[in-house]
C-alpha cells in the first residue's frame, strides 16, 4: 500500500512538471534578447545575461557584431515568431528583431540558471 502511494505521488509530480513545461509562456526571452543586443551594439557582452560559453563567444566576436548592430541602428521591436527545436532537445525562441535600418532573425534559449546559452542569428 505504501509503495503504491509513493508511486502515485511520483507520477502526479511528473505530470505536473510536464504540464508546467507545456503551459510555460513562449516569448519569455524577449527582454533578454533586446538588452543583450543593445549591450553588444554599445561594445560590451553582458555577463549577467549570458552563460559562460556564450559570453566567451560574444567577447571573441564583439568587434564584428558591434559594427553590424550599430549599422542597423536602434531596435524598434522584437517580435516573437515561435519556437524552433535545436540539437540536444533544446527549444529556442525565434524573434524577428526590427531595427531602424533593417531586421534580423535571432534564436534565443536559456539554461537552468536563466542566462542565455543560445543567441544566434542565422545567415540572411
Order of alpha helices (4+ residues) and beta strands (2+ residues): alpha-alpha-alpha-beta-beta-beta-beta
